[in-house]
Amino acid sequence: MKKGLGGWSLFELTWLVLFTGIAIALTVLMKDSLFGFTVFITGVLCVVFAAKGNLTTYAFGMYNTFGYAYLAYVNGLFGEVMLNLLFFVPMNVIGFLMWKNHRDGGKLSMRQMDARGLLLVAVVCVLGSVLLGFGLSFIPGQNSPYIDAVTTVLSVVATMLMVKRFKEQWLVYIVLNMFTVLLWAIRTLEGSPDGVLMIVMWSAYLINAVYGYYNWNKGAKESLA
């Protein structure tokens, strides 16, 4: 893939400019808050740097974690709130330290799971989503409990795989992003003012997850060579 400015590929630069432009346009047209825009742009930068295996992902990730938790709270998505504050905040710190200690010549060492590991991941995702969804359904004001549960459980699993440097994190992220787009589409139909911007943001994450798997698949093969 042709390289661009400062080690960025042409695809990465185009992708970043495109979705940043869309975010700015939507913020102006829908008179959304500057805060909502900052959550969007830090989220985009976070996942782009993650796909590149760059430590900077955790700096943008920390701001995005707090910002997205607030948006989830005002939209009655309490599973997302707990996920971000109780899990992502400490995992941003842990992930930074673990990535920093597993670099080869300045490049992150990437790994690949075996079939047994993939089966275990699938079982944990399905059972965890069902159990959490059942629990969330009892919380007053909770919206879309089972979809919220799916996104919460998949986020935890994907983050654990990310910290452990497994390329399969991106397969989980692809499914996660699809469900999260659906979640915010439902909130948009129910009148959420943040819905459209969040749909665009998570659609950007989905595209990035596909690229992330492509990039990490190559990285894992290089690490095994």
KEFI-183780 format. One record per residue (C-alpha): x, y, z. Coordinates in nm, 2 decimals, padded with zeros to 4 digits. Layout:
<rs>
<r c1="X" c2="Y" c3="Z"/>
...
</rs>
This chain:
<rs>
<r c1="00.00" c2="00.00" c3="00.00"/>
<r c1="00.14" c2="00.33" c3="-00.11"/>
<r c1="00.29" c2="00.53" c3="00.18"/>
<r c1="00.19" c2="00.89" c3="00.26"/>
<r c1="00.30" c2="01.16" c3="00.49"/>
<r c1="00.51" c2="01.05" c3="00.80"/>
<r c1="00.46" c2="00.68" c3="00.75"/>
<r c1="00.09" c2="00.70" c3="00.69"/>
<r c1="-00.05" c2="00.52" c3="00.39"/>
<r c1="-00.26" c2="00.69" c3="00.13"/>
<r c1="-00.57" c2="00.49" c3="00.25"/>
<r c1="-00.52" c2="00.60" c3="00.61"/>
<r c1="-00.48" c2="00.97" c3="00.52"/>
<r c1="-00.79" c2="00.96" c3="00.29"/>
<r c1="-00.99" c2="00.77" c3="00.55"/>
<r c1="-00.90" c2="01.02" c3="00.82"/>
<r c1="-00.97" c2="01.33" c3="00.61"/>
<r c1="-01.30" c2="01.19" c3="00.48"/>
<r c1="-01.45" c2="01.11" c3="00.82"/>
<r c1="-01.31" c2="01.42" c3="00.99"/>
<r c1="-01.48" c2="01.63" c3="00.71"/>
<r c1="-01.81" c2="01.44" c3="00.76"/>
<r c1="-01.79" c2="01.50" c3="01.13"/>
<r c1="-01.74" c2="01.87" c3="01.09"/>
<r c1="-02.02" c2="01.90" c3="00.83"/>
<r c1="-02.26" c2="01.71" c3="01.06"/>
<r c1="-02.16" c2="01.92" c3="01.36"/>
<r c1="-02.24" c2="02.24" c3="01.17"/>
<r c1="-02.55" c2="02.13" c3="00.99"/>
<r c1="-02.71" c2="01.96" c3="01.30"/>
<r c1="-02.58" c2="02.23" c3="01.54"/>
<r c1="-02.43" c2="01.96" c3="01.75"/>
<r c1="-02.20" c2="02.05" c3="02.04"/>
<r c1="-01.82" c2="02.09" c3="02.01"/>
<r c1="-01.80" c2="01.83" c3="02.28"/>
<r c1="-01.97" c2="01.57" c3="02.06"/>
<r c1="-01.73" c2="01.65" c3="01.78"/>
<r c1="-01.43" c2="01.60" c3="02.01"/>
<r c1="-01.56" c2="01.26" c3="02.11"/>
<r c1="-01.59" c2="01.17" c3="01.75"/>
<r c1="-01.25" c2="01.29" c3="01.64"/>
<r c1="-01.06" c2="01.14" c3="01.93"/>
<r c1="-01.24" c2="00.81" c3="01.87"/>
<r c1="-01.14" c2="00.81" c3="01.50"/>
<r c1="-00.77" c2="00.89" c3="01.59"/>
<r c1="-00.77" c2="00.62" c3="01.86"/>
<r c1="-00.88" c2="00.34" c3="01.62"/>
<r c1="-00.65" c2="00.46" c3="01.34"/>
<r c1="-00.35" c2="00.45" c3="01.56"/>
<r c1="-00.46" c2="00.12" c3="01.70"/>
<r c1="-00.47" c2="-00.03" c3="01.35"/>
<r c1="-00.12" c2="00.10" c3="01.30"/>
<r c1="00.00" c2="-00.05" c3="01.63"/>
<r c1="00.10" c2="00.29" c3="01.75"/>
<r c1="00.11" c2="00.37" c3="02.13"/>
<r c1="-00.05" c2="00.71" c3="02.07"/>
<r c1="-00.38" c2="00.53" c3="02.04"/>
<r c1="-00.40" c2="00.52" c3="02.42"/>
<r c1="-00.37" c2="00.89" c3="02.46"/>
<r c1="-00.67" c2="00.96" c3="02.23"/>
<r c1="-00.85" c2="00.66" c3="02.38"/>
<r c1="-00.85" c2="00.80" c3="02.73"/>
<r c1="-01.02" c2="01.12" c3="02.64"/>
<r c1="-01.27" c2="00.94" c3="02.41"/>
<r c1="-01.35" c2="00.69" c3="02.70"/>
<r c1="-01.47" c2="00.97" c3="02.93"/>
<r c1="-01.65" c2="01.16" c3="02.66"/>
<r c1="-01.83" c2="00.86" c3="02.52"/>
<r c1="-01.93" c2="00.75" c3="02.87"/>
<r c1="-02.11" c2="01.08" c3="02.92"/>
<r c1="-02.29" c2="01.05" c3="02.59"/>
<r c1="-02.40" c2="00.70" c3="02.67"/>
<r c1="-02.52" c2="00.81" c3="03.02"/>
<r c1="-02.75" c2="01.08" c3="02.88"/>
<r c1="-02.89" c2="00.83" c3="02.63"/>
<r c1="-02.97" c2="00.57" c3="02.89"/>
<r c1="-02.71" c2="00.32" c3="02.78"/>
<r c1="-02.58" c2="00.22" c3="03.12"/>
<r c1="-02.39" c2="-00.09" c3="03.00"/>
<r c1="-02.18" c2="00.14" c3="02.78"/>
<r c1="-02.13" c2="00.38" c3="03.08"/>
<r c1="-02.00" c2="00.10" c3="03.31"/>
<r c1="-01.79" c2="-00.04" c3="03.03"/>
<r c1="-01.61" c2="00.28" c3="02.96"/>
<r c1="-01.56" c2="00.40" c3="03.32"/>
<r c1="-01.49" c2="00.07" c3="03.50"/>
<r c1="-01.30" c2="-00.11" c3="03.22"/>
<r c1="-01.17" c2="00.11" c3="02.95"/>
<r c1="-01.01" c2="00.37" c3="03.18"/>
<r c1="-00.78" c2="00.12" c3="03.36"/>
<r c1="-00.73" c2="-00.08" c3="03.04"/>
<r c1="-00.59" c2="00.23" c3="02.86"/>
<r c1="-00.32" c2="00.24" c3="03.12"/>
<r c1="-00.25" c2="-00.13" c3="03.12"/>
<r c1="-00.26" c2="-00.15" c3="02.74"/>
<r c1="-00.01" c2="00.13" c3="02.71"/>
<r c1="00.24" c2="-00.04" c3="02.94"/>
<r c1="00.20" c2="-00.38" c3="02.78"/>
<r c1="00.24" c2="-00.25" c3="02.43"/>
<r c1="00.54" c2="-00.04" c3="02.54"/>
<r c1="00.71" c2="-00.36" c3="02.67"/>
<r c1="00.65" c2="-00.57" c3="02.35"/>
<r c1="00.81" c2="-00.38" c3="02.07"/>
<r c1="01.07" c2="-00.51" c3="01.83"/>
<r c1="01.29" c2="-00.24" c3="01.68"/>
<r c1="01.02" c2="00.02" c3="01.76"/>
<r c1="00.75" c2="-00.19" c3="01.60"/>
<r c1="00.47" c2="-00.37" c3="01.79"/>
<r c1="00.50" c2="-00.75" c3="01.80"/>
<r c1="00.16" c2="-00.89" c3="01.68"/>
<r c1="00.02" c2="-01.24" c3="01.76"/>
<r c1="-00.22" c2="-01.49" c3="01.62"/>
<r c1="-00.47" c2="-01.72" c3="01.81"/>
<r c1="-00.52" c2="-02.09" c3="01.76"/>
<r c1="-00.86" c2="-02.26" c3="01.69"/>
<r c1="-00.91" c2="-02.34" c3="02.05"/>
<r c1="-00.86" c2="-01.98" c3="02.15"/>
<r c1="-01.11" c2="-01.86" c3="01.89"/>
<r c1="-01.37" c2="-02.11" c3="02.01"/>
<r c1="-01.33" c2="-01.99" c3="02.37"/>
<r c1="-01.37" c2="-01.63" c3="02.25"/>
<r c1="-01.69" c2="-01.71" c3="02.07"/>
<r c1="-01.84" c2="-01.89" c3="02.37"/>
<r c1="-01.75" c2="-01.61" c3="02.61"/>
<r c1="-01.91" c2="-01.35" c3="02.38"/>
<r c1="-02.24" c2="-01.54" c3="02.34"/>
<r c1="-02.29" c2="-01.64" c3="02.70"/>
<r c1="-02.17" c2="-01.31" c3="02.84"/>
<r c1="-02.41" c2="-01.11" c3="02.61"/>
<r c1="-02.71" c2="-01.32" c3="02.71"/>
<r c1="-02.64" c2="-01.30" c3="03.08"/>
<r c1="-02.56" c2="-00.93" c3="03.08"/>
<r c1="-02.86" c2="-00.85" c3="02.86"/>
<r c1="-03.08" c2="-01.02" c3="03.11"/>
<r c1="-02.94" c2="-00.82" c3="03.40"/>
<r c1="-02.96" c2="-00.49" c3="03.21"/>
<r c1="-03.33" c2="-00.55" c3="03.13"/>
<r c1="-03.41" c2="-00.49" c3="03.50"/>
<r c1="-03.25" c2="-00.14" c3="03.51"/>
<r c1="-03.51" c2="00.14" c3="03.50"/>
<r c1="-03.45" c2="00.36" c3="03.20"/>
<r c1="-03.23" c2="00.11" c3="03.02"/>
<r c1="-03.27" c2="00.12" c3="02.64"/>
<r c1="-03.21" c2="-00.19" c3="02.41"/>
<r c1="-03.06" c2="-00.40" c3="02.69"/>
<r c1="-02.96" c2="-00.70" c3="02.48"/>
<r c1="-02.79" c2="-00.50" c3="02.21"/>
<r c1="-02.62" c2="-00.29" c3="02.48"/>
<r c1="-02.51" c2="-00.61" c3="02.64"/>
<r c1="-02.36" c2="-00.74" c3="02.31"/>
<r c1="-02.16" c2="-00.42" c3="02.25"/>
<r c1="-02.04" c2="-00.42" c3="02.61"/>
<r c1="-01.92" c2="-00.78" c3="02.61"/>
<r c1="-01.76" c2="-00.77" c3="02.27"/>
<r c1="-01.59" c2="-00.44" c3="02.37"/>
<r c1="-01.44" c2="-00.62" c3="02.68"/>
<r c1="-01.33" c2="-00.92" c3="02.48"/>
<r c1="-01.18" c2="-00.71" c3="02.19"/>
<r c1="-00.99" c2="-00.49" c3="02.43"/>
<r c1="-00.84" c2="-00.79" c3="02.61"/>
<r c1="-00.73" c2="-00.93" c3="02.28"/>
<r c1="-00.59" c2="-00.59" c3="02.18"/>
<r c1="-00.39" c2="-00.56" c3="02.50"/>
<r c1="-00.25" c2="-00.91" c3="02.44"/>
<r c1="-00.17" c2="-00.81" c3="02.08"/>
<r c1="-00.38" c2="-01.07" c3="01.91"/>
<r c1="-00.48" c2="-00.99" c3="01.55"/>
<r c1="-00.83" c2="-01.15" c3="01.61"/>
<r c1="-00.93" c2="-00.85" c3="01.81"/>
<r c1="-01.03" c2="-00.69" c3="01.48"/>
<r c1="-01.27" c2="-00.97" c3="01.39"/>
<r c1="-01.45" c2="-00.90" c3="01.72"/>
<r c1="-01.44" c2="-00.53" c3="01.66"/>
<r c1="-01.60" c2="-00.58" c3="01.32"/>
<r c1="-01.90" c2="-00.75" c3="01.48"/>
<r c1="-01.90" c2="-00.51" c3="01.77"/>
<r c1="-01.91" c2="-00.20" c3="01.54"/>
<r c1="-02.20" c2="-00.35" c3="01.34"/>
<r c1="-02.41" c2="-00.39" c3="01.66"/>
<r c1="-02.31" c2="-00.05" c3="01.79"/>
<r c1="-02.42" c2="00.12" c3="01.46"/>
<r c1="-02.76" c2="-00.06" c3="01.51"/>
<r c1="-02.77" c2="00.05" c3="01.87"/>
<r c1="-02.73" c2="00.42" c3="01.78"/>
<r c1="-02.97" c2="00.39" c3="01.48"/>
<r c1="-03.23" c2="00.28" c3="01.73"/>
<r c1="-03.15" c2="00.57" c3="01.96"/>
<r c1="-03.17" c2="00.81" c3="01.66"/>
<r c1="-03.51" c2="00.69" c3="01.57"/>
<r c1="-03.61" c2="00.75" c3="01.93"/>
<r c1="-03.50" c2="01.11" c3="01.91"/>
<r c1="-03.14" c2="01.11" c3="02.04"/>
<r c1="-02.96" c2="01.43" c3="01.93"/>
<r c1="-02.62" c2="01.26" c3="01.93"/>
<r c1="-02.74" c2="00.96" c3="01.73"/>
<r c1="-02.63" c2="01.06" c3="01.37"/>
<r c1="-02.28" c2="01.16" c3="01.47"/>
<r c1="-02.24" c2="00.84" c3="01.67"/>
<r c1="-02.36" c2="00.63" c3="01.37"/>
<r c1="-02.10" c2="00.80" c3="01.15"/>
<r c1="-01.83" c2="00.75" c3="01.42"/>
<r c1="-01.90" c2="00.38" c3="01.46"/>
<r c1="-01.93" c2="00.34" c3="01.08"/>
<r c1="-01.58" c2="00.48" c3="01.06"/>
<r c1="-01.47" c2="00.23" c3="01.33"/>
<r c1="-01.62" c2="-00.05" c3="01.12"/>
<r c1="-01.42" c2="00.05" c3="00.81"/>
<r c1="-01.11" c2="00.09" c3="01.03"/>
<r c1="-01.16" c2="-00.26" c3="01.18"/>
<r c1="-01.15" c2="-00.42" c3="00.84"/>
<r c1="-00.83" c2="-00.23" c3="00.77"/>
<r c1="-00.69" c2="-00.32" c3="01.11"/>
<r c1="-00.74" c2="-00.69" c3="01.05"/>
<r c1="-00.56" c2="-00.66" c3="00.72"/>
<r c1="-00.27" c2="-00.47" c3="00.88"/>
<r c1="-00.24" c2="-00.69" c3="01.18"/>
<r c1="-00.26" c2="-01.01" c3="00.98"/>
<r c1="00.05" c2="-00.90" c3="00.79"/>
<r c1="00.21" c2="-00.80" c3="01.12"/>
<r c1="00.14" c2="-01.14" c3="01.29"/>
<r c1="00.29" c2="-01.32" c3="00.99"/>
<r c1="00.60" c2="-01.11" c3="01.01"/>
<r c1="00.64" c2="-01.18" c3="01.38"/>
<r c1="00.62" c2="-01.55" c3="01.31"/>
<r c1="00.88" c2="-01.54" c3="01.03"/>
</rs>
